[in-house]
Amino acid sequence: MYYLKTNKDIKNLKGFLDYPKNREKKEIFLTKEKEDELLNVIKDIHKINENKMPKPKKSKICRKCAYFEFCFS
């Protein structure tokens, strides 16, 4: 809903959350408070992306590690 509002300029959006197992359907709206909360979450995600990965330190367990190719590729 936030994407449609900001990028596609669609106003007065409402959405539905459907819970088939509970046979419930909830109507949701993008309020100013929820929009501000979403912007804070997006800022936090960008902060995580700004942090650089540390240089890998090779040790004995590296050869058996599942992330070996990720670190040393």
PDB file of N, CA, C and O in Angstrom:
ATOM      1  N   MET A   1       0.826  -1.176   0.000  1.00  0.00           N
ATOM      2  CA  MET A   1       0.000   0.000   0.000  1.00  0.00           C
ATOM      3  C   MET A   1       0.879   1.251   0.000  1.00  0.00           C
ATOM      4  O   MET A   1       0.572   2.241  -0.665  1.00  0.00           O
ATOM      5  N   TYR A   2       1.981   1.189   0.759  1.00  0.00           N
ATOM      6  CA  TYR A   2       2.904   2.327   0.796  1.00  0.00           C
ATOM      7  C   TYR A   2       3.523   2.557  -0.578  1.00  0.00           C
ATOM      8  O   TYR A   2       3.641   3.698  -1.027  1.00  0.00           O
ATOM      9  N   TYR A   3       3.915   1.479  -1.243  1.00  0.00           N
ATOM     10  CA  TYR A   3       4.500   1.580  -2.582  1.00  0.00           C
ATOM     11  C   TYR A   3       3.497   2.198  -3.554  1.00  0.00           C
ATOM     12  O   TYR A   3       3.857   3.085  -4.328  1.00  0.00           O
ATOM     13  N   LEU A   4       2.272   1.752  -3.524  1.00  0.00           N
ATOM     14  CA  LEU A   4       1.258   2.293  -4.431  1.00  0.00           C
ATOM     15  C   LEU A   4       1.008   3.772  -4.148  1.00  0.00           C
ATOM     16  O   LEU A   4       0.785   4.553  -5.072  1.00  0.00           O
ATOM     17  N   LYS A   5       1.043   4.151  -2.889  1.00  0.00           N
ATOM     18  CA  LYS A   5       0.805   5.543  -2.535  1.00  0.00           C
ATOM     19  C   LYS A   5       1.955   6.440  -2.981  1.00  0.00           C
ATOM     20  O   LYS A   5       1.728   7.513  -3.540  1.00  0.00           O
ATOM     21  N   THR A   6       3.201   5.995  -2.733  1.00  0.00           N
ATOM     22  CA  THR A   6       4.343   6.864  -3.021  1.00  0.00           C
ATOM     23  C   THR A   6       4.780   6.825  -4.479  1.00  0.00           C
ATOM     24  O   THR A   6       5.101   7.866  -5.051  1.00  0.00           O
ATOM     25  N   ASN A   7       4.797   5.660  -5.085  1.00  0.00           N
ATOM     26  CA  ASN A   7       5.341   5.542  -6.439  1.00  0.00           C
ATOM     27  C   ASN A   7       4.292   5.631  -7.546  1.00  0.00           C
ATOM     28  O   ASN A   7       4.597   6.088  -8.647  1.00  0.00           O
ATOM     29  N   LYS A   8       3.094   5.211  -7.274  1.00  0.00           N
ATOM     30  CA  LYS A   8       2.047   5.219  -8.302  1.00  0.00           C
ATOM     31  C   LYS A   8       0.998   6.288  -8.078  1.00  0.00           C
ATOM     32  O   LYS A   8       0.072   6.433  -8.876  1.00  0.00           O
ATOM     33  N   ASP A   9       1.144   7.049  -6.977  1.00  0.00           N
ATOM     34  CA  ASP A   9       0.259   8.173  -6.659  1.00  0.00           C
ATOM     35  C   ASP A   9      -1.222   7.761  -6.602  1.00  0.00           C
ATOM     36  O   ASP A   9      -2.094   8.452  -7.128  1.00  0.00           O
ATOM     37  N   ILE A  10      -1.478   6.629  -5.955  1.00  0.00           N
ATOM     38  CA  ILE A  10      -2.849   6.161  -5.758  1.00  0.00           C
ATOM     39  C   ILE A  10      -3.252   6.534  -4.337  1.00  0.00           C
ATOM     40  O   ILE A  10      -2.535   6.214  -3.389  1.00  0.00           O
ATOM     41  N   LYS A  11      -4.359   7.186  -4.182  1.00  0.00           N
ATOM     42  CA  LYS A  11      -4.812   7.670  -2.875  1.00  0.00           C
ATOM     43  C   LYS A  11      -5.946   6.796  -2.332  1.00  0.00           C
ATOM     44  O   LYS A  11      -6.555   6.012  -3.060  1.00  0.00           O
ATOM     45  N   ASN A  12      -6.209   6.956  -1.031  1.00  0.00           N
ATOM     46  CA  ASN A  12      -7.316   6.286  -0.337  1.00  0.00           C
ATOM     47  C   ASN A  12      -7.305   4.768  -0.538  1.00  0.00           C
ATOM     48  O   ASN A  12      -8.290   4.176  -0.979  1.00  0.00           O
ATOM     49  N   LEU A  13      -6.190   4.168  -0.210  1.00  0.00           N
ATOM     50  CA  LEU A  13      -6.066   2.721  -0.356  1.00  0.00           C
ATOM     51  C   LEU A  13      -6.579   1.998   0.880  1.00  0.00           C
ATOM     52  O   LEU A  13      -6.460   2.491   2.002  1.00  0.00           O
ATOM     53  N   LYS A  14      -7.138   0.848   0.659  1.00  0.00           N
ATOM     54  CA  LYS A  14      -7.456  -0.042   1.756  1.00  0.00           C
ATOM     55  C   LYS A  14      -7.121  -1.457   1.305  1.00  0.00           C
ATOM     56  O   LYS A  14      -7.205  -1.790   0.123  1.00  0.00           O
ATOM     57  N   GLY A  15      -6.746  -2.263   2.260  1.00  0.00           N
ATOM     58  CA  GLY A  15      -6.356  -3.629   1.949  1.00  0.00           C
ATOM     59  C   GLY A  15      -7.073  -4.601   2.856  1.00  0.00           C
ATOM     60  O   GLY A  15      -7.761  -4.212   3.800  1.00  0.00           O
ATOM     61  N   PHE A  16      -6.899  -5.870   2.554  1.00  0.00           N
ATOM     62  CA  PHE A  16      -7.519  -6.916   3.348  1.00  0.00           C
ATOM     63  C   PHE A  16      -6.485  -7.970   3.698  1.00  0.00           C
ATOM     64  O   PHE A  16      -5.691  -8.379   2.851  1.00  0.00           O
ATOM     65  N   LEU A  17      -6.497  -8.406   4.947  1.00  0.00           N
ATOM     66  CA  LEU A  17      -5.722  -9.556   5.370  1.00  0.00           C
ATOM     67  C   LEU A  17      -6.693 -10.708   5.498  1.00  0.00           C
ATOM     68  O   LEU A  17      -7.675 -10.625   6.236  1.00  0.00           O
ATOM     69  N   ASP A  18      -6.423 -11.773   4.786  1.00  0.00           N
ATOM     70  CA  ASP A  18      -7.324 -12.915   4.764  1.00  0.00           C
ATOM     71  C   ASP A  18      -6.687 -14.070   5.520  1.00  0.00           C
ATOM     72  O   ASP A  18      -5.568 -14.478   5.210  1.00  0.00           O
ATOM     73  N   TYR A  19      -7.389 -14.588   6.497  1.00  0.00           N
ATOM     74  CA  TYR A  19      -6.951 -15.736   7.280  1.00  0.00           C
ATOM     75  C   TYR A  19      -7.902 -16.901   6.995  1.00  0.00           C
ATOM     76  O   TYR A  19      -8.904 -17.062   7.691  1.00  0.00           O
ATOM     77  N   PRO A  20      -7.597 -17.715   5.976  1.00  0.00           N
ATOM     78  CA  PRO A  20      -8.535 -18.768   5.585  1.00  0.00           C
ATOM     79  C   PRO A  20      -8.786 -19.820   6.666  1.00  0.00           C
ATOM     80  O   PRO A  20      -9.912 -20.296   6.811  1.00  0.00           O
ATOM     81  N   LYS A  21      -7.753 -20.187   7.425  1.00  0.00           N
ATOM     82  CA  LYS A  21      -7.945 -21.215   8.457  1.00  0.00           C
ATOM     83  C   LYS A  21      -8.874 -20.734   9.562  1.00  0.00           C
ATOM     84  O   LYS A  21      -9.643 -21.522  10.114  1.00  0.00           O
ATOM     85  N   ASN A  22      -8.809 -19.459   9.884  1.00  0.00           N
ATOM     86  CA  ASN A  22      -9.670 -18.896  10.934  1.00  0.00           C
ATOM     87  C   ASN A  22     -10.981 -18.362  10.377  1.00  0.00           C
ATOM     88  O   ASN A  22     -11.878 -17.973  11.125  1.00  0.00           O
ATOM     89  N   ARG A  23     -11.078 -18.349   9.068  1.00  0.00           N
ATOM     90  CA  ARG A  23     -12.246 -17.782   8.377  1.00  0.00           C
ATOM     91  C   ARG A  23     -12.472 -16.334   8.797  1.00  0.00           C
ATOM     92  O   ARG A  23     -13.587 -15.912   9.104  1.00  0.00           O
ATOM     93  N   GLU A  24     -11.363 -15.592   8.798  1.00  0.00           N
ATOM     94  CA  GLU A  24     -11.412 -14.174   9.143  1.00  0.00           C
ATOM     95  C   GLU A  24     -10.883 -13.342   7.996  1.00  0.00           C
ATOM     96  O   GLU A  24     -10.046 -13.791   7.213  1.00  0.00           O
ATOM     97  N   LYS A  25     -11.373 -12.148   7.911  1.00  0.00           N
ATOM     98  CA  LYS A  25     -10.902 -11.182   6.932  1.00  0.00           C
ATOM     99  C   LYS A  25     -10.879  -9.826   7.628  1.00  0.00           C
ATOM    100  O   LYS A  25     -11.900  -9.358   8.132  1.00  0.00           O
ATOM    101  N   LYS A  26      -9.681  -9.187   7.651  1.00  0.00           N
ATOM    102  CA  LYS A  26      -9.555  -7.890   8.314  1.00  0.00           C
ATOM    103  C   LYS A  26      -9.248  -6.816   7.282  1.00  0.00           C
ATOM    104  O   LYS A  26      -8.432  -7.001   6.379  1.00  0.00           O
ATOM    105  N   GLU A  27      -9.915  -5.709   7.444  1.00  0.00           N
ATOM    106  CA  GLU A  27      -9.687  -4.560   6.569  1.00  0.00           C
ATOM    107  C   GLU A  27      -8.592  -3.699   7.204  1.00  0.00           C
ATOM    108  O   GLU A  27      -8.637  -3.408   8.399  1.00  0.00           O
ATOM    109  N   ILE A  28      -7.603  -3.293   6.390  1.00  0.00           N
ATOM    110  CA  ILE A  28      -6.507  -2.480   6.903  1.00  0.00           C
ATOM    111  C   ILE A  28      -6.373  -1.211   6.072  1.00  0.00           C
ATOM    112  O   ILE A  28      -6.720  -1.170   4.892  1.00  0.00           O
ATOM    113  N   PHE A  29      -5.857  -0.176   6.731  1.00  0.00           N
ATOM    114  CA  PHE A  29      -5.640   1.112   6.095  1.00  0.00           C
ATOM    115  C   PHE A  29      -4.216   1.557   6.374  1.00  0.00           C
ATOM    116  O   PHE A  29      -3.633   1.176   7.389  1.00  0.00           O
ATOM    117  N   LEU A  30      -3.658   2.350   5.492  1.00  0.00           N
ATOM    118  CA  LEU A  30      -2.330   2.924   5.701  1.00  0.00           C
ATOM    119  C   LEU A  30      -2.515   4.274   6.377  1.00  0.00           C
ATOM    120  O   LEU A  30      -2.814   5.278   5.730  1.00  0.00           O
ATOM    121  N   THR A  31      -2.329   4.278   7.699  1.00  0.00           N
ATOM    122  CA  THR A  31      -2.478   5.515   8.463  1.00  0.00           C
ATOM    123  C   THR A  31      -1.138   6.247   8.509  1.00  0.00           C
ATOM    124  O   THR A  31      -0.098   5.688   8.160  1.00  0.00           O
ATOM    125  N   LYS A  32      -1.181   7.481   8.937  1.00  0.00           N
ATOM    126  CA  LYS A  32       0.037   8.291   9.051  1.00  0.00           C
ATOM    127  C   LYS A  32       1.010   7.661  10.050  1.00  0.00           C
ATOM    128  O   LYS A  32       2.219   7.664   9.819  1.00  0.00           O
ATOM    129  N   GLU A  33       0.495   7.124  11.152  1.00  0.00           N
ATOM    130  CA  GLU A  33       1.348   6.485  12.155  1.00  0.00           C
ATOM    131  C   GLU A  33       2.044   5.260  11.581  1.00  0.00           C
ATOM    132  O   GLU A  33       3.242   5.073  11.791  1.00  0.00           O
ATOM    133  N   LYS A  34       1.305   4.428  10.861  1.00  0.00           N
ATOM    134  CA  LYS A  34       1.881   3.233  10.247  1.00  0.00           C
ATOM    135  C   LYS A  34       2.892   3.606   9.161  1.00  0.00           C
ATOM    136  O   LYS A  34       3.905   2.928   8.987  1.00  0.00           O
ATOM    137  N   GLU A  35       2.615   4.663   8.451  1.00  0.00           N
ATOM    138  CA  GLU A  35       3.535   5.127   7.417  1.00  0.00           C
ATOM    139  C   GLU A  35       4.852   5.607   8.034  1.00  0.00           C
ATOM    140  O   GLU A  35       5.928   5.319   7.509  1.00  0.00           O
ATOM    141  N   ASP A  36       4.763   6.338   9.148  1.00  0.00           N
ATOM    142  CA  ASP A  36       5.969   6.783   9.849  1.00  0.00           C
ATOM    143  C   ASP A  36       6.762   5.602  10.389  1.00  0.00           C
ATOM    144  O   ASP A  36       7.991   5.588  10.318  1.00  0.00           O
ATOM    145  N   GLU A  37       6.060   4.613  10.927  1.00  0.00           N
ATOM    146  CA  GLU A  37       6.720   3.403  11.429  1.00  0.00           C
ATOM    147  C   GLU A  37       7.427   2.665  10.293  1.00  0.00           C
ATOM    148  O   GLU A  37       8.543   2.176  10.466  1.00  0.00           O
ATOM    149  N   LEU A  38       6.789   2.587   9.157  1.00  0.00           N
ATOM    150  CA  LEU A  38       7.375   1.930   7.985  1.00  0.00           C
ATOM    151  C   LEU A  38       8.612   2.670   7.503  1.00  0.00           C
ATOM    152  O   LEU A  38       9.598   2.036   7.129  1.00  0.00           O
ATOM    153  N   LEU A  39       8.580   3.992   7.502  1.00  0.00           N
ATOM    154  CA  LEU A  39       9.749   4.777   7.101  1.00  0.00           C
ATOM    155  C   LEU A  39      10.928   4.541   8.045  1.00  0.00           C
ATOM    156  O   LEU A  39      12.075   4.482   7.601  1.00  0.00           O
ATOM    157  N   ASN A  40      10.654   4.406   9.341  1.00  0.00           N
ATOM    158  CA  ASN A  40      11.719   4.111  10.303  1.00  0.00           C
ATOM    159  C   ASN A  40      12.324   2.736  10.047  1.00  0.00           C
ATOM    160  O   ASN A  40      13.538   2.563  10.157  1.00  0.00           O
ATOM    161  N   VAL A  41      11.496   1.768   9.712  1.00  0.00           N
ATOM    162  CA  VAL A  41      11.991   0.423   9.400  1.00  0.00           C
ATOM    163  C   VAL A  41      12.857   0.463   8.140  1.00  0.00           C
ATOM    164  O   VAL A  41      13.901  -0.188   8.086  1.00  0.00           O
ATOM    165  N   ILE A  42      12.437   1.211   7.142  1.00  0.00           N
ATOM    166  CA  ILE A  42      13.211   1.330   5.897  1.00  0.00           C
ATOM    167  C   ILE A  42      14.556   1.992   6.180  1.00  0.00           C
ATOM    168  O   ILE A  42      15.572   1.580   5.620  1.00  0.00           O
ATOM    169  N   LYS A  43      14.579   3.014   7.040  1.00  0.00           N
ATOM    170  CA  LYS A  43      15.845   3.658   7.412  1.00  0.00           C
ATOM    171  C   LYS A  43      16.772   2.674   8.117  1.00  0.00           C
ATOM    172  O   LYS A  43      17.976   2.661   7.862  1.00  0.00           O
ATOM    173  N   ASP A  44      16.208   1.843   9.009  1.00  0.00           N
ATOM    174  CA  ASP A  44      17.011   0.839   9.704  1.00  0.00           C
ATOM    175  C   ASP A  44      17.599  -0.173   8.729  1.00  0.00           C
ATOM    176  O   ASP A  44      18.739  -0.604   8.900  1.00  0.00           O
ATOM    177  N   ILE A  45      16.846  -0.552   7.720  1.00  0.00           N
ATOM    178  CA  ILE A  45      17.339  -1.493   6.707  1.00  0.00           C
ATOM    179  C   ILE A  45      18.498  -0.868   5.941  1.00  0.00           C
ATOM    180  O   ILE A  45      19.490  -1.539   5.660  1.00  0.00           O
ATOM    181  N   HIS A  46      18.378   0.402   5.605  1.00  0.00           N
ATOM    182  CA  HIS A  46      19.462   1.083   4.896  1.00  0.00           C
ATOM    183  C   HIS A  46      20.716   1.182   5.765  1.00  0.00           C
ATOM    184  O   HIS A  46      21.830   1.096   5.249  1.00  0.00           O
ATOM    185  N   LYS A  47      20.549   1.360   7.071  1.00  0.00           N
ATOM    186  CA  LYS A  47      21.700   1.391   7.972  1.00  0.00           C
ATOM    187  C   LYS A  47      22.429   0.057   7.978  1.00  0.00           C
ATOM    188  O   LYS A  47      23.659   0.016   8.009  1.00  0.00           O
ATOM    189  N   ILE A  48      21.675  -1.027   7.948  1.00  0.00           N
ATOM    190  CA  ILE A  48      22.283  -2.357   7.912  1.00  0.00           C
ATOM    191  C   ILE A  48      23.075  -2.525   6.626  1.00  0.00           C
ATOM    192  O   ILE A  48      24.183  -3.062   6.644  1.00  0.00           O
ATOM    193  N   ASN A  49      22.520  -2.074   5.517  1.00  0.00           N
ATOM    194  CA  ASN A  49      23.197  -2.206   4.230  1.00  0.00           C
ATOM    195  C   ASN A  49      24.456  -1.349   4.144  1.00  0.00           C
ATOM    196  O   ASN A  49      25.369  -1.681   3.389  1.00  0.00           O
ATOM    197  N   GLU A  50      24.525  -0.249   4.905  1.00  0.00           N
ATOM    198  CA  GLU A  50      25.692   0.630   4.865  1.00  0.00           C
ATOM    199  C   GLU A  50      26.896  -0.006   5.547  1.00  0.00           C
ATOM    200  O   GLU A  50      28.039   0.265   5.180  1.00  0.00           O
ATOM    201  N   ASN A  51      26.636  -0.848   6.537  1.00  0.00           N
ATOM    202  CA  ASN A  51      27.743  -1.501   7.246  1.00  0.00           C
ATOM    203  C   ASN A  51      28.444  -2.468   6.309  1.00  0.00           C
ATOM    204  O   ASN A  51      27.807  -3.282   5.640  1.00  0.00           O
ATOM    205  N   LYS A  52      29.744  -2.368   6.274  1.00  0.00           N
ATOM    206  CA  LYS A  52      30.536  -3.242   5.415  1.00  0.00           C
ATOM    207  C   LYS A  52      30.850  -4.536   6.145  1.00  0.00           C
ATOM    208  O   LYS A  52      31.016  -4.556   7.365  1.00  0.00           O
ATOM    209  N   MET A  53      30.926  -5.598   5.391  1.00  0.00           N
ATOM    210  CA  MET A  53      31.277  -6.888   5.956  1.00  0.00           C
ATOM    211  C   MET A  53      32.738  -6.864   6.380  1.00  0.00           C
ATOM    212  O   MET A  53      33.566  -6.278   5.682  1.00  0.00           O
ATOM    213  N   PRO A  54      33.074  -7.484   7.503  1.00  0.00           N
ATOM    214  CA  PRO A  54      34.483  -7.553   7.893  1.00  0.00           C
ATOM    215  C   PRO A  54      35.243  -8.509   6.970  1.00  0.00           C
ATOM    216  O   PRO A  54      34.654  -9.403   6.361  1.00  0.00           O
ATOM    217  N   LYS A  55      36.524  -8.311   6.882  1.00  0.00           N
ATOM    218  CA  LYS A  55      37.353  -9.199   6.069  1.00  0.00           C
ATOM    219  C   LYS A  55      37.373 -10.581   6.720  1.00  0.00           C
ATOM    220  O   LYS A  55      37.459 -10.686   7.943  1.00  0.00           O
ATOM    221  N   PRO A  56      37.296 -11.638   5.917  1.00  0.00           N
ATOM    222  CA  PRO A  56      37.292 -12.985   6.503  1.00  0.00           C
ATOM    223  C   PRO A  56      38.658 -13.346   7.082  1.00  0.00           C
ATOM    224  O   PRO A  56      39.700 -12.979   6.539  1.00  0.00           O
ATOM    225  N   LYS A  57      38.626 -14.069   8.187  1.00  0.00           N
ATOM    226  CA  LYS A  57      39.845 -14.574   8.815  1.00  0.00           C
ATOM    227  C   LYS A  57      39.813 -16.089   8.679  1.00  0.00           C
ATOM    228  O   LYS A  57      38.936 -16.756   9.228  1.00  0.00           O
ATOM    229  N   LYS A  58      40.757 -16.610   7.958  1.00  0.00           N
ATOM    230  CA  LYS A  58      40.768 -18.033   7.694  1.00  0.00           C
ATOM    231  C   LYS A  58      41.215 -18.803   8.939  1.00  0.00           C
ATOM    232  O   LYS A  58      42.220 -18.463   9.564  1.00  0.00           O
ATOM    233  N   SER A  59      40.464 -19.833   9.286  1.00  0.00           N
ATOM    234  CA  SER A  59      40.826 -20.697  10.402  1.00  0.00           C
ATOM    235  C   SER A  59      40.586 -22.156  10.000  1.00  0.00           C
ATOM    236  O   SER A  59      40.173 -22.436   8.875  1.00  0.00           O
ATOM    237  N   LYS A  60      40.844 -23.069  10.917  1.00  0.00           N
ATOM    238  CA  LYS A  60      40.730 -24.495  10.613  1.00  0.00           C
ATOM    239  C   LYS A  60      39.299 -24.912  10.268  1.00  0.00           C
ATOM    240  O   LYS A  60      39.090 -25.794   9.434  1.00  0.00           O
ATOM    241  N   ILE A  61      38.335 -24.290  10.899  1.00  0.00           N
ATOM    242  CA  ILE A  61      36.948 -24.706  10.679  1.00  0.00           C
ATOM    243  C   ILE A  61      36.351 -24.144   9.388  1.00  0.00           C
ATOM    244  O   ILE A  61      35.248 -24.531   9.001  1.00  0.00           O
ATOM    245  N   CYS A  62      37.051 -23.255   8.732  1.00  0.00           N
ATOM    246  CA  CYS A  62      36.509 -22.612   7.527  1.00  0.00           C
ATOM    247  C   CYS A  62      36.230 -23.617   6.410  1.00  0.00           C
ATOM    248  O   CYS A  62      35.235 -23.483   5.698  1.00  0.00           O
ATOM    249  N   ARG A  63      37.078 -24.601   6.250  1.00  0.00           N
ATOM    250  CA  ARG A  63      36.892 -25.548   5.142  1.00  0.00           C
ATOM    251  C   ARG A  63      35.600 -26.335   5.254  1.00  0.00           C
ATOM    252  O   ARG A  63      35.047 -26.756   4.238  1.00  0.00           O
ATOM    253  N   LYS A  64      35.110 -26.542   6.462  1.00  0.00           N
ATOM    254  CA  LYS A  64      33.892 -27.324   6.670  1.00  0.00           C
ATOM    255  C   LYS A  64      32.654 -26.451   6.852  1.00  0.00           C
ATOM    256  O   LYS A  64      31.546 -26.965   7.003  1.00  0.00           O
ATOM    257  N   CYS A  65      32.838 -25.165   6.838  1.00  0.00           N
ATOM    258  CA  CYS A  65      31.741 -24.230   7.093  1.00  0.00           C
ATOM    259  C   CYS A  65      30.829 -24.107   5.864  1.00  0.00           C
ATOM    260  O   CYS A  65      31.297 -24.134   4.726  1.00  0.00           O
ATOM    261  N   ALA A  66      29.548 -23.975   6.111  1.00  0.00           N
ATOM    262  CA  ALA A  66      28.578 -23.816   5.025  1.00  0.00           C
ATOM    263  C   ALA A  66      28.727 -22.477   4.310  1.00  0.00           C
ATOM    264  O   ALA A  66      28.290 -22.340   3.167  1.00  0.00           O
ATOM    265  N   TYR A  67      29.333 -21.495   4.957  1.00  0.00           N
ATOM    266  CA  TYR A  67      29.489 -20.164   4.379  1.00  0.00           C
ATOM    267  C   TYR A  67      30.859 -19.958   3.734  1.00  0.00           C
ATOM    268  O   TYR A  67      31.212 -18.828   3.398  1.00  0.00           O
ATOM    269  N   PHE A  68      31.622 -21.008   3.560  1.00  0.00           N
ATOM    270  CA  PHE A  68      32.984 -20.887   3.036  1.00  0.00           C
ATOM    271  C   PHE A  68      33.006 -20.140   1.705  1.00  0.00           C
ATOM    272  O   PHE A  68      33.787 -19.204   1.538  1.00  0.00           O
ATOM    273  N   GLU A  69      32.169 -20.539   0.769  1.00  0.00           N
ATOM    274  CA  GLU A  69      32.151 -19.891  -0.545  1.00  0.00           C
ATOM    275  C   GLU A  69      31.682 -18.446  -0.452  1.00  0.00           C
ATOM    276  O   GLU A  69      32.121 -17.595  -1.225  1.00  0.00           O
ATOM    277  N   PHE A  70      30.801 -18.172   0.484  1.00  0.00           N
ATOM    278  CA  PHE A  70      30.315 -16.804   0.667  1.00  0.00           C
ATOM    279  C   PHE A  70      31.439 -15.887   1.142  1.00  0.00           C
ATOM    280  O   PHE A  70      31.560 -14.760   0.662  1.00  0.00           O
ATOM    281  N   CYS A  71      32.253 -16.354   2.070  1.00  0.00           N
ATOM    282  CA  CYS A  71      33.328 -15.531   2.626  1.00  0.00           C
ATOM    283  C   CYS A  71      34.514 -15.384   1.684  1.00  0.00           C
ATOM    284  O   CYS A  71      35.091 -14.302   1.570  1.00  0.00           O
ATOM    285  N   PHE A  72      34.879 -16.471   1.009  1.00  0.00           N
ATOM    286  CA  PHE A  72      36.137 -16.477   0.264  1.00  0.00           C
ATOM    287  C   PHE A  72      35.955 -16.476  -1.255  1.00  0.00           C
ATOM    288  O   PHE A  72      36.893 -16.807  -1.981  1.00  0.00           O
ATOM    289  N   SER A  73      34.806 -16.122  -1.734  1.00  0.00           N
ATOM    290  CA  SER A  73      34.618 -16.084  -3.191  1.00  0.00           C
ATOM    291  C   SER A  73      34.979 -14.742  -3.770  1.00  0.00           C
ATOM    292  O   SER A  73      34.877 -14.545  -4.981  1.00  0.00           O
TER     293      SER A  73
END
